[in-house]
Amino acid sequence: MRITKFLAATALGSVISVAPAIAQGVQDDEVVNDNIIIVTASKRESTLQETPIAVSVTSAAQIEEAQVRDLLDLQTLVPSLRVNQLQTSANTNFSIRGFGNGANNPGIEPSVGVFIDGVYRSRSAAQIGDLPNLQRVEVLRGPQSTLFGKNASAGIISIVTRKPQFEFGGSAELSYGNFNAIVAKADITGPINDSLAFSLSGNFNKRDGYVRDLALNEDANERNRWGVRGQLLFEPDDDLSFRFIGDYDKIDEDCCSVVNIVDGPTGGAVRFLGGQIDSNNPFSRISFLNFNSTNEIENYGVSLQTDYSTGPFDITAITAYRAVRSSGNQDSDFTSADLIGVNRGEQAIDTYTAELRLTSDFDGPLNFLLGGLYFKEDIQTNGSLLFGADFQGYADLLSGGNYTGLEPTLRALIPTIPAGAFGAEGQGRFTSYDYGNTAFSIFGQLDFEITEDLIFTAGGNYTQDRKNVAQNNVSTDVFSGIDLVQAGVLAGVPAVVAADPNFNPFLGLQALQFIPPYLNFPNAVEDGRTRDKDFSYTLRLAYNFSENISAYASYSTGFKASSFNLGTDSRPFPADFIPGSPFQSPPPAASPIRDAGLAVNNLSIGTRFADPENAEVYEVGIKGQFEGLAFNIAVFDQILTDFQGNIFTGTGFVLGNADERSTFGIEIDSTITPVPNLVFTAALTYLDSKYDSFPGGSAINAGFGVTPTDLSGGQVAGVPEYAVTVGGTYTHEFGNDNELIFHADYLMESNTQVAEGLPTIRRAVEALNASLTFAMGNGVSVTAWGRNLTNDVYTTTVFPSVAQGGSLSGYRNQPRTYGGAVKFKF
């Protein structure tokens, strides 16, 4: 029954690990004792070693002591978690144990599910927020389908904020740091009457950019965001409560600057046009653009959670509506030459969720949790990428003048070529997608106490998922729509060799056909629909050896439904189309799209969607908690079949499945309290992550300009073999309830390859953070803080440069930041 109580509470997002000297910031109704996990939503408690799951919990006190300024900073406290921000403020990618995706493409749900106060945030733009009144952040590793209705194949990040209180209180904080960083947070809570309490909080986060654009003489990579959040808690009696939450946050930033890692053969053409590149400098804080990037994001929503206890049952219902509105524009060639004049995108995401759970609390050996989740989401995206004023000259330089020089010849051969000069400013692509997703899940767990100390758990999740997508993409790039094989035949090249560049001189220009015509769907062959269903499950044995030592062994499966490619590289599947020109001899073989008369010039193959992702995890763990010492050890083998990969190729994103990816890992974390006022923490993660089978990975190498190879058996790039975090907090108490608190933490990640196919581009991380706080008994505290104090520099992501074959771009980490903060609690 103790295990059931814990698991039921975890499903409500309400478990916190409290070490003896870290029990700060908990709610008034929490009971704080040494060696206790505090469970608040159902008023239950369980000891740490009775928690048969790999979970890391970061409390509000730890977040404050470590001066975590952003979700990006959270990984310095949780070594199994990795957080990357990509090309816009709306793209943050989370991975756990080396598994994670979902940013950069709105058609992909993440493998790591993010919940805030029990509400699922389905897209990265909806996950970003500077929540001013955090209570804790929980990172649950591995599939969690039987506790969370929305199935996440790699893990869960559950963010819990503080409930309204029936006693007046609050806080206000103001921080200032280098780069003119200003962070302000405030919250107030208290009773309206005996059964109704409120809380109101707000936050403001503004910072100058740490990258200097020398072409525009302005800063980039700034912070400019704010938000408000209001809550009402109605408790008419001890058995019934209603928690209503409404929030709004806004982001308006110039983000995100790119560094040049490899200045390839196209760099000379950029410079000839007067463009500038900070060449071959992966750690640069200098950029050259011809216009500022813009990122505007509105994220808002409401939720209502109802909790009701009746006899031996607890009932919880959560309904929510979330909305995201985002728009942005970016100089995507990342040079001061005007190659790409516009890369604008807009998204509107509306998400509706309803969840109902029933949890038992019997005195006997059998208990259960049963729940259901309804999920509905609508996404509309619109985008445009248009050539700039320098593109035509750039294409001429790359082709030796043939790009425009051959225009009269090609028009004479093919009079149907549309009017408009090749590569003229304003030509490009216009994209539009309409996406609808409806899903429901039935999930639950059954816990049986075989003996008082041996508990068997069986859980399951049945999911049905339905998606419908309509595409309306248009290319106005005149040159990319020309069949150069046809031109060769009309110029006298024999049809049998017209598709061979050794005989057809026009084919040397194919590399400049960046934006060929699209085949939109639904059409007579492609219905734009996926229909998935799955049953995943968990089996677990947990045993308490003593009051201090427990262990568990589990086998779990997980599932993520099909994901659509809502990007520019959405192409027909090979089974539906065989590419080639009808003017070559022999012509391409018959295929459904060609037979239906739908083929367009230069249509290539790829994917419309990725098949469902399935996970299975074998795991054993041991947990111990003694006076002054706590530790958790987990050993696991996690396997994802049909892992959904989203790879940028320089012109768009290719969405596909890796046949099988696996990670064998060991996770160790510990807390040592040698004396009451001194706490040490240490965590080690070892990950052996590899592609067991990925012959299709050759497309990744091709995108980087590397000779295509089968990635099967190779290590997965971007996943460090070792990650270590160590930290310490010392509290010195002196008269009148005053405290001096010193905290330091250090993150080390072993040297690892950043991207597949690029073994020489590697990353190693060493980040040191520290803070010193003087907390006075009257509620005022003053803090000096610093992050990345050693100014460690590394590359976070590498990708092919846009329209610059052979060049590589990427993102670097944030530089050293430091400052001071004043906080008042009342």
C-alpha positions in Angstrom: 0.0 0.0 0.0 2.9 2.4 0.7 4.1 2.0 -2.9 0.6 2.6 -4.2 0.4 5.8 -2.2 3.6 7.1 -3.7 2.7 6.2 -7.3 -0.7 7.7 -7.0 0.8 10.9 -5.7 3.4 11.0 -8.3 0.7 10.8 -11.0 -0.7 14.0 -9.5 2.7 15.6 -9.8 3.2 15.8 -6.1 6.3 14.1 -4.7 9.4 15.9 -3.4 12.7 14.5 -2.2 13.8 16.3 1.0 17.3 15.9 2.4 17.8 16.9 6.0 19.3 20.3 5.2 17.4 21.0 2.0 13.9 21.1 3.4 13.2 24.7 2.5 10.4 26.3 0.5 7.9 23.5 1.1 4.3 24.3 1.5 2.7 24.9 4.9 0.7 21.7 4.8 3.8 19.5 4.1 5.3 17.6 6.9 9.1 17.9 6.9 11.1 15.1 8.7 14.5 13.7 8.0 14.5 10.9 5.4 11.0 11.6 4.2 9.5 12.2 0.8 6.7 14.7 1.2 3.6 14.0 -0.7 1.2 16.9 -0.7 -1.7 16.6 -3.2 -3.3 13.6 -1.4 -1.8 14.3 2.0 0.3 11.1 2.0 3.9 10.5 2.8 6.4 7.7 2.0 10.1 7.2 2.7 12.6 7.7 -0.1 13.7 4.0 -0.4 10.0 3.0 -1.0 10.1 5.0 -4.3 10.6 2.4 -7.0 11.3 4.8 -9.9 14.3 6.8 -11.2 13.3 10.4 -10.3 15.4 13.5 -9.7 13.7 16.3 -7.7 15.0 19.8 -7.5 13.3 21.9 -4.8 12.6 25.6 -4.9 15.3 26.1 -2.3 17.9 24.3 -4.5 16.8 26.3 -7.6 17.2 29.6 -5.6 20.5 28.6 -4.1 21.9 27.6 -7.5 20.5 30.8 -9.1 18.9 28.8 -11.9 18.0 31.7 -14.2 16.5 29.7 -17.1 15.2 26.2 -17.9 18.5 25.9 -19.8 20.3 26.1 -16.4 18.4 23.1 -14.9 20.7 20.6 -16.5 23.5 21.7 -14.2 21.6 20.1 -11.4 20.2 17.0 -13.2 23.0 15.3 -15.2 20.6 12.9 -17.0 18.8 15.9 -18.5 20.0 18.0 -21.4 18.4 21.2 -22.6 19.3 23.0 -25.9 17.9 26.2 -27.3 17.9 26.2 -31.1 17.3 28.8 -33.8 14.4 30.7 -32.1 13.2 31.5 -28.6 10.4 29.1 -29.2 12.6 26.0 -29.8 13.9 24.3 -26.7 14.8 20.7 -26.9 14.8 18.4 -23.8 16.5 15.0 -23.7 16.7 12.4 -20.9 19.2 9.6 -21.0 20.2 10.7 -24.5 16.7 10.5 -25.9 14.8 13.6 -27.0 13.4 15.5 -29.9 10.5 17.7 -30.8 11.9 21.2 -31.4 12.2 22.9 -34.8 9.2 21.1 -36.2 5.7 21.8 -34.9 4.4 18.4 -36.2 6.6 16.5 -33.8 5.5 15.9 -30.2 8.5 15.6 -27.9 9.8 12.3 -26.6 10.2 14.0 -23.2 6.8 15.2 -22.0 6.6 18.4 -20.0 3.8 19.0 -17.5 3.2 22.2 -15.5 0.8 21.7 -12.5 -0.4 18.5 -14.1 -1.2 20.1 -17.5 0.6 18.7 -20.5 2.6 21.2 -22.6 2.8 19.6 -26.1 5.2 21.9 -27.9 8.4 23.6 -26.9 7.0 27.1 -27.4 4.4 26.3 -24.7 7.0 25.0 -22.3 9.0 28.2 -21.9 8.2 30.4 -19.0 10.0 32.0 -16.1 7.6 30.7 -13.4 8.0 33.0 -10.5 6.8 30.7 -7.7 8.2 27.3 -8.3 7.9 24.6 -5.7 9.9 21.9 -7.4 10.9 20.4 -10.7 10.7 16.6 -11.0 12.5 14.7 -13.8 11.2 11.1 -14.2 13.5 9.0 -16.4 12.2 6.4 -18.8 8.6 5.8 -20.1 5.9 6.9 -17.7 2.7 5.9 -19.5 1.0 4.3 -16.5 1.3 7.4 -14.3 0.8 10.2 -17.0 -1.9 9.7 -19.5 0.0 11.4 -22.3 2.6 8.8 -23.3 6.2 10.1 -23.3 8.6 7.5 -24.6 11.8 9.0 -23.0 10.6 10.6 -19.7 8.7 13.3 -18.0 9.6 16.8 -16.7 7.0 17.8 -14.1 7.0 21.4 -12.9 5.0 22.2 -9.8 4.2 25.7 -8.6 3.0 26.6 -5.1 -0.7 26.5 -4.3 -2.5 29.5 -2.8 -2.1 29.7 1.0 -4.7 30.5 3.7 -2.2 32.7 5.4 -1.0 36.0 3.9 2.5 36.0 2.5 4.6 36.6 -0.5 7.9 37.7 -1.8 9.6 40.2 -4.1 12.9 39.8 -5.8 15.1 42.1 -7.9 18.3 40.9 -9.6 20.8 42.8 -11.7 23.7 41.2 -13.6 26.2 41.7 -16.4 24.8 42.4 -19.9 22.4 44.7 -18.0 20.4 41.7 -16.9 17.3 42.6 -14.9 15.1 39.9 -13.4 12.1 40.9 -11.2 9.7 38.5 -9.6 6.9 39.0 -7.1 4.1 37.0 -5.6 1.4 37.4 -3.0 -1.0 34.9 -1.5 -3.6 34.8 1.2 -7.2 34.0 2.1 -10.3 35.7 0.7 -12.4 33.9 3.2 -12.2 30.7 5.2 -12.5 28.4 2.2 -11.1 30.6 -0.7 -7.5 31.6 -1.1 -5.7 33.4 -3.9 -2.2 33.9 -5.3 -0.9 36.3 -7.9 2.6 36.4 -9.3 4.5 38.1 -12.0 7.9 38.1 -13.6 10.1 40.3 -15.8 13.3 39.2 -17.4 15.3 41.5 -19.7 19.0 41.3 -20.7 21.2 42.8 -23.4 22.5 40.4 -26.0 25.9 38.7 -25.5 26.6 38.6 -29.3 27.6 41.8 -31.1 26.4 42.2 -34.7 29.1 44.3 -36.3 27.2 44.8 -39.6 24.1 46.2 -37.8 26.0 47.6 -34.8 23.5 46.0 -32.4 23.5 43.3 -29.8 21.8 39.9 -30.4 20.8 36.9 -28.2 19.0 39.1 -25.7 16.3 38.3 -23.2 13.0 40.2 -23.1 10.1 38.3 -21.5 7.5 38.8 -18.9 4.5 37.0 -17.5 1.6 37.0 -15.0 -0.1 34.1 -13.2 -3.1 34.0 -11.0 -4.6 31.2 -8.9 -7.7 30.5 -6.8 -8.0 27.7 -4.4 -11.5 26.8 -3.1 -11.7 24.2 -0.3 -15.3 24.0 0.9 -14.4 21.1 3.2 -11.6 18.8 3.9 -12.5 16.3 1.1 -13.1 18.7 -1.8 -10.9 21.3 -3.5 -10.8 23.3 -6.7 -7.6 24.9 -8.0 -8.1 27.4 -10.9 -5.0 28.7 -12.7 -4.7 31.4 -15.4 -1.5 32.6 -16.9 -0.1 34.7 -19.7 3.5 35.2 -20.8 5.1 37.1 -23.6 8.5 36.9 -25.4 9.8 39.5 -27.8 13.5 38.8 -28.4 16.3 39.0 -31.0 17.4 35.3 -31.0 19.4 33.2 -31.8 22.8 34.0 -33.2 24.8 31.5 -35.1 28.5 30.9 -35.3 30.5 29.7 -38.4 32.2 26.5 -37.7 33.4 25.6 -41.2 33.7 28.3 -43.9 33.3 26.1 -47.0 33.8 26.8 -50.7 30.9 29.2 -50.9 32.5 31.6 -48.4 34.5 33.3 -51.2 31.3 34.1 -53.1 29.7 35.6 -50.0 32.8 37.9 -49.5 32.9 38.8 -53.2 29.4 40.2 -52.8 30.5 42.3 -49.9 29.2 39.9 -47.2 31.1 39.2 -44.0 31.5 36.0 -42.0 33.4 35.5 -38.8 35.0 32.4 -40.4 35.9 29.2 -38.7 35.3 30.5 -35.2 32.9 28.2 -33.3 33.2 30.3 -30.1 32.6 33.7 -31.6 30.5 36.4 -30.0 30.5 38.3 -33.3 27.9 38.1 -36.1 27.3 39.8 -39.4 23.6 40.0 -40.6 21.7 42.3 -42.9 18.6 42.5 -40.6 17.7 41.6 -37.1 16.0 38.4 -36.1 12.6 38.7 -34.4 10.8 36.3 -32.1 7.4 37.1 -30.7 5.6 34.5 -28.6 2.4 34.7 -26.6 1.7 31.7 -24.4 -1.5 31.6 -22.3 -4.0 29.3 -20.8 -6.4 28.3 -18.0 -6.8 25.1 -16.0 -9.1 23.7 -13.4 -8.1 20.9 -11.0 -10.7 19.2 -8.9 -9.7 16.9 -6.0 -12.3 14.9 -4.1 -11.9 12.2 -1.4 -14.7 9.9 -0.7 -14.1 6.9 1.6 -11.1 4.9 0.3 -11.1 6.7 -3.0 -9.5 9.9 -4.3 -10.8 11.5 -7.5 -8.8 14.0 -9.5 -10.0 15.9 -12.6 -7.9 18.4 -14.6 -9.3 20.3 -17.6 -7.2 22.8 -19.5 -6.9 25.0 -22.5 -3.5 26.2 -23.8 -2.7 28.6 -26.7 0.5 29.6 -28.3 0.9 32.4 -30.9 4.3 32.8 -32.3 5.9 34.7 -35.2 9.4 35.4 -36.3 11.8 36.4 -39.0 15.4 35.5 -39.4 18.4 36.2 -41.7 18.9 32.5 -42.2 22.1 32.8 -44.3 23.7 34.3 -41.2 26.0 36.6 -43.3 25.8 40.3 -44.1 25.2 39.4 -47.8 21.5 39.5 -48.7 21.2 35.9 -49.8 18.0 35.0 -47.9 15.9 38.1 -47.7 13.0 36.7 -45.6 12.6 33.6 -43.5 9.3 34.3 -41.8 7.2 31.8 -39.8 3.9 32.0 -37.9 2.3 29.4 -35.7 -1.1 29.2 -33.9 -1.4 26.2 -31.5 -4.6 25.5 -29.5 -4.6 22.6 -27.1 -7.4 21.1 -25.1 -6.9 18.4 -22.4 -9.2 16.7 -20.0 -8.0 14.1 -17.5 -9.8 12.0 -14.8 -8.1 9.8 -12.3 -9.4 7.5 -9.5 -7.0 6.3 -6.8 -7.8 3.8 -4.1 -6.4 3.8 -0.6 -7.5 0.4 0.8 -6.0 -1.0 4.0 -5.6 -4.4 2.3 -2.8 -5.6 0.1 -4.4 -4.5 -3.2 -4.6 -0.9 -4.5 -5.0 0.7 -7.9 -4.9 3.9 -10.0 -7.2 4.3 -13.0 -7.3 7.2 -15.3 -8.3 8.6 -18.7 -7.0 11.4 -20.8 -8.6 13.3 -23.8 -6.3 15.4 -25.9 -7.2 17.7 -28.8 -4.8 20.0 -30.6 -5.1 22.2 -33.7 -2.0 23.8 -35.3 -1.8 26.3 -38.2 1.5 27.3 -39.6 2.4 29.7 -42.3 5.9 30.6 -43.5 7.9 32.1 -46.3 11.5 32.0 -47.4 12.4 34.5 -50.1 15.6 35.3 -52.0 17.4 38.5 -51.1 18.9 41.1 -53.5 22.3 39.3 -53.6 21.0 35.8 -54.3 21.1 36.0 -58.1 24.7 37.3 -58.1 25.6 34.6 -55.5 24.2 31.8 -57.8 26.1 33.3 -60.7 29.4 33.2 -58.8 28.9 29.6 -57.8 28.0 28.6 -61.4 30.6 30.6 -63.2 27.9 32.9 -64.7 25.8 30.0 -66.1 22.9 30.6 -63.7 21.7 33.8 -65.5 23.9 33.3 -68.6 21.9 30.2 -69.7 18.6 31.8 -69.0 17.9 32.8 -72.6 19.0 29.4 -73.8 16.7 27.5 -71.4 13.7 29.8 -72.2 14.3 29.2 -75.9 14.3 25.4 -75.4 11.3 25.4 -73.0 9.0 28.3 -73.8 6.6 27.3 -71.0 9.1 28.5 -68.4 7.2 31.1 -66.3 8.2 34.8 -66.6 10.6 36.1 -64.1 14.3 36.3 -63.9 16.1 33.3 -62.3 16.8 34.0 -58.7 15.1 37.4 -58.6 14.6 39.0 -55.2 11.3 38.0 -53.7 11.1 34.5 -55.3 11.1 31.6 -52.9 8.6 29.4 -51.1 5.4 30.0 -49.2 4.3 27.2 -46.8 1.0 26.5 -45.0 -0.1 23.5 -42.9 -3.3 22.8 -41.1 -2.8 20.1 -38.5 -5.4 18.4 -36.2 -4.7 15.7 -33.6 -7.2 13.9 -31.4 -6.1 11.3 -28.9 -7.4 9.5 -25.8 -5.7 7.2 -23.4 -6.9 4.9 -20.6 -4.2 4.1 -18.1 -3.8 2.6 -14.7 -1.7 0.7 -12.2 -2.4 -2.2 -9.8 -0.2 -2.7 -6.8 -0.2 -5.9 -4.8 1.6 -6.4 -1.5 2.9 -10.0 -1.7 4.3 -9.5 1.7 4.7 -6.4 3.8 8.0 -5.6 2.2 7.6 -7.1 -1.3 5.3 -5.3 -3.7 4.4 -6.2 -7.3 3.1 -3.5 -9.7 1.5 -3.9 -13.1 0.3 -1.0 -15.1 -0.9 -0.4 -18.6 -1.9 2.4 -21.0 -4.1 2.0 -24.1 -3.8 5.0 -26.5 -5.6 5.8 -29.7 -4.2 8.7 -31.7 -5.6 10.3 -34.9 -3.9 13.0 -37.0 -5.1 14.9 -40.1 -2.8 17.3 -42.0 -3.3 19.4 -45.1 -0.4 21.1 -46.9 -0.6 24.1 -49.2 3.0 24.9 -50.2 4.0 27.0 -53.2 7.4 27.6 -54.8 7.8 30.7 -56.9 11.5 29.9 -57.6 11.4 29.9 -61.4 14.7 28.1 -61.9 14.0 25.3 -59.4 10.9 24.3 -61.5 12.8 23.6 -64.7 13.3 20.0 -65.8 17.0 20.2 -66.8 16.8 16.6 -68.3 14.1 17.9 -70.6 16.3 20.9 -71.5 19.2 18.5 -72.4 17.0 16.4 -74.6 15.6 19.4 -76.4 19.2 20.6 -76.9 20.1 17.4 -78.6 21.4 15.2 -75.8 20.3 11.6 -76.4 17.5 10.6 -74.0 19.5 7.5 -72.8 22.2 9.8 -71.3 20.2 12.9 -70.6 20.1 12.1 -66.9 23.9 11.7 -66.7 25.8 15.0 -65.8 28.7 13.8 -67.9 26.6 14.2 -71.0 24.0 16.8 -70.1 25.8 20.1 -69.2 22.6 21.6 -67.7 22.7 19.1 -64.8 25.6 20.9 -63.3 23.1 23.6 -62.2 20.9 21.2 -60.2 22.6 22.1 -57.0 21.1 25.6 -57.3 17.5 24.2 -57.6 17.0 24.8 -53.8 13.2 25.1 -53.9 11.5 22.8 -56.4 7.8 22.7 -56.8 5.7 20.9 -54.1 3.2 18.2 -54.4 0.6 19.2 -51.8 -1.6 16.7 -49.9 -4.2 15.3 -49.3 -4.3 14.2 -52.9 -5.5 11.1 -54.7 -2.6 9.0 -53.4 -1.7 10.6 -50.0 -4.6 11.1 -47.6 -2.7 13.1 -45.0 -3.9 10.9 -42.1 -2.4 8.7 -39.5 -4.3 6.3 -37.2 -2.3 4.8 -34.4 -3.1 2.7 -31.3 -0.9 1.0 -28.8 -0.9 -0.8 -25.4 2.1 -0.1 -23.3 2.8 -1.5 -19.8 5.0 -1.6 -16.8 5.9 -4.6 -14.6 7.8 -4.0 -11.4 8.9 -5.7 -8.2 10.0 -3.6 -5.2 11.5 -4.9 -2.0 12.3 -3.1 1.3 15.3 -4.8 2.8 15.1 -2.6 5.9 14.0 0.8 6.9 17.1 2.2 5.2 17.6 0.1 2.0 15.2 -0.8 -0.8 15.5 -2.1 -4.3 13.4 -2.5 -7.4 13.5 -4.2 -10.8 11.2 -3.2 -13.6 10.4 -3.7 -17.3 8.5 -0.9 -19.0 7.4 0.0 -22.5 6.4 3.3 -24.0 4.9 4.8 -27.1 4.8 8.0 -29.1 2.4 8.3 -32.0 3.3 9.2 -35.6 4.7 12.7 -36.1 4.1 14.7 -39.3 6.8 16.8 -41.0 5.3 20.3 -41.1 8.5 21.5 -42.8 9.7 22.3 -46.3 11.2 18.9 -46.9 7.9 17.0 -46.6 8.1 14.7 -49.6 6.3 11.6 -50.8 7.4 8.2 -49.5 9.4 6.0 -51.9 6.5 3.6 -52.1 4.3 6.3 -53.6 6.8 7.9 -56.1 9.9 7.0 -58.1 11.7 10.2 -59.0 13.1 11.1 -62.4 12.3 13.0 -65.5 9.8 11.6 -68.0 12.1 12.7 -70.8 14.9 10.3 -69.8 15.2 6.9 -71.4 14.0 4.6 -70.0 11.5 6.8 -68.1 11.0 6.2 -64.3 9.0 3.2 -63.4 5.4 3.5 -62.7 4.3 4.6 -59.2 1.0 5.7 -57.7 1.7 9.4 -57.8 2.9 9.3 -61.4 0.0 7.0 -62.4 -2.4 9.5 -60.9 -0.9 12.3 -63.0 0.3 14.2 -59.9 4.0 14.3 -60.6 5.6 17.7 -60.8 9.1 18.7 -62.0 12.0 17.8 -59.8 9.8 16.1 -57.2 12.0 14.0 -54.9 11.2 11.4 -52.2 11.4 11.6 -48.5 8.8 11.3 -45.8 5.5 12.9 -45.0 5.5 11.5 -41.4 7.5 9.3 -39.1 6.1 6.1 -37.8 5.3 5.6 -34.1 8.2 5.5 -31.7 8.3 2.6 -29.2 10.4 2.2 -26.1 11.3 -0.6 -23.7 13.4 -0.3 -20.6 14.9 -2.9 -18.3 15.9 -1.3 -15.1 17.1 -2.2 -11.6 17.7 0.2 -8.8 18.7 0.4 -5.2 18.0 3.3 -2.8 19.4 4.0 0.6 18.7 6.6 3.2 20.6 6.9 6.5 21.2 9.7 9.0 23.4 12.1 7.0 23.5 10.0 3.9 21.1 9.3 1.0 21.9 7.6 -2.3 20.1 6.2 -5.4 21.6 3.9 -8.0 19.9 2.8 -11.2 21.2 0.5 -14.0 19.2 0.4 -17.1 19.0 -0.7 -20.8 16.7 1.6 -22.7 15.8 0.8 -26.3 13.7 2.9 -28.7 12.6 1.3 -32.0 11.6 3.6 -34.8 13.1 6.6 -33.0 11.8 9.8 -34.6 14.7 11.8 -35.9 14.4 15.4 -37.3 17.5 16.4 -39.2 18.2 19.8 -40.7 19.9 19.5 -44.2 20.6 23.2 -45.0 17.3 23.7 -46.9 14.8 22.0 -44.6 14.1 19.3 -42.1 14.1 15.6 -42.9 11.8 13.6 -40.6 12.4 9.8 -40.4 12.8 6.8 -38.2 16.0 5.2 -36.8 15.3 1.5 -36.8 16.7 1.1 -33.3 18.5 3.2 -30.8 19.6 2.0 -27.4 21.3 3.3 -24.3 22.9 1.3 -21.5 23.3 3.5 -18.5 24.2 3.9 -14.8 22.9 6.7 -12.7 24.2 7.4 -9.2 23.2 10.4 -7.1 23.8 11.0 -3.4 23.4 13.5 -0.6 25.8 13.7 2.3 25.2 15.8 5.4 28.3 15.4 7.6 27.1 18.1 10.0 23.6 19.7 10.2 24.5 22.9 8.3 26.6 21.4 5.5 25.2 19.4 2.5 27.2 17.8 -0.3 25.5 16.4 -3.4 27.1 14.3 -6.1 25.7 12.6 -9.2 27.2 10.5 -11.9 25.6 9.4 -15.2 27.2 6.9 -17.6 25.5 6.5 -21.0 26.5 4.1 -23.8 24.2 5.3 -26.5 24.3 3.8 -30.0 22.4 3.2 -33.2 21.7 -0.6 -33.2 20.2 -0.3 -36.7 20.1 2.9 -38.8 20.9 2.3 -42.4 18.8 5.4 -43.3 21.2 7.5 -41.3 23.3 8.0 -44.4 20.9 10.9 -45.2 22.3 12.7 -42.2 25.8 12.4 -43.4 24.8 13.5 -46.9 23.2 16.6 -45.4 26.5 17.5 -43.8 28.3 17.0 -47.1 30.0 13.8 -45.8 30.2 10.6 -47.8 26.9 8.7 -46.9 27.5 5.7 -44.6 25.3 3.3 -42.6 25.2 4.6 -39.0 24.2 1.1 -37.6 26.5 0.2 -34.7 27.8 3.7 -34.3 27.6 6.0 -31.2 24.9 8.6 -31.0 26.4 12.1 -31.3 25.6 14.7 -28.7 25.2 12.2 -25.9 28.2 12.4 -23.5 29.5 9.1 -22.1 30.0 10.6 -18.6 28.2 13.5 -16.9 29.1 14.5 -13.3 27.6 17.1 -11.0 28.9 17.9 -7.6 27.7 20.6 -5.3 27.8 21.9 -1.7 25.7 24.2 0.5 27.0 25.5 3.8 24.7 27.5 6.1 26.1 29.5 9.0 23.6 30.7 11.5 24.1 33.6 13.8 22.0 35.9 16.0 18.5 37.0 15.3 17.7 34.2 12.9 20.3 35.5 10.4 22.0 33.0 8.0 24.9 33.1 5.6 24.5 30.5 2.9 27.2 29.6 0.4 26.4 27.3 -2.5 28.6 26.0 -5.4 27.9 23.4 -8.0 30.0 22.0 -10.9 28.9 20.1 -14.1 31.3 18.1 -16.2 30.4 16.3 -19.4 32.9 14.1 -21.2 34.2 15.0 -24.6 31.7 13.9 -27.2 31.0 14.3 -30.9 28.4 17.0 -31.5 26.9 15.7 -34.7 26.9 12.4 -36.7 29.4 12.4 -39.6 31.6 15.1 -38.1 34.1 13.3 -35.7 36.4 16.3 -35.4 33.7 18.6 -34.1 33.4 17.8 -30.4 32.2 19.2 -27.1 33.3 19.0 -23.5 31.6 20.8 -20.7 32.9 22.2 -17.4 30.6 24.7 -15.8 31.1 26.2 -12.3 28.3 28.1 -10.6 28.2 29.7 -7.1 26.2 32.0 -4.9 26.6 33.7 -1.5 23.4 34.7 0.3 22.9 36.7 3.5 19.4 35.9 4.8 18.2 38.1 7.6 15.5 37.1 10.1 13.2 39.9 8.9 12.8 38.2 5.6 15.3 40.2 3.6 18.1 38.4 1.8 21.0 39.6 -0.4 22.7 37.3 -2.9 25.8 37.5 -5.1 25.8 34.9 -7.8 27.7 33.7 -10.8 27.1 31.1 -13.5 29.7 29.5 -15.7 32.3 31.3 -13.7 35.2 29.7 -15.6 33.7 31.1 -18.8 33.8 27.6 -20.3 33.0 27.7 -24.1 31.6 24.9 -26.2 29.5 24.2 -29.2 25.9 23.0 -28.5 24.6 22.2 -32.0 26.0 21.9 -35.5 24.0 22.1 -38.8 24.7 22.6 -42.5 24.7 26.3 -43.4 21.7 27.5 -45.3 22.3 27.5 -49.1 26.0 27.3 -48.5 27.1 23.8 -49.4 30.2 22.6 -47.6 29.8 25.2 -44.8 28.7 24.4 -41.2 27.0 26.6 -38.7 26.1 26.1 -35.0 25.3 27.5 -31.7 27.6 28.2 -28.8 26.8 28.2 -25.1 26.1 31.3 -23.0 29.2 33.1 -21.6 29.9 33.8 -17.9 27.1 35.7 -16.2 27.1 37.2 -12.7 25.2 39.7 -10.6 23.4 40.4 -7.4 19.8 40.0 -6.1 17.7 41.3 -3.2 14.7 39.4 -2.0 12.1 40.1 0.6 9.8 37.4 2.0 6.8 38.2 4.2 
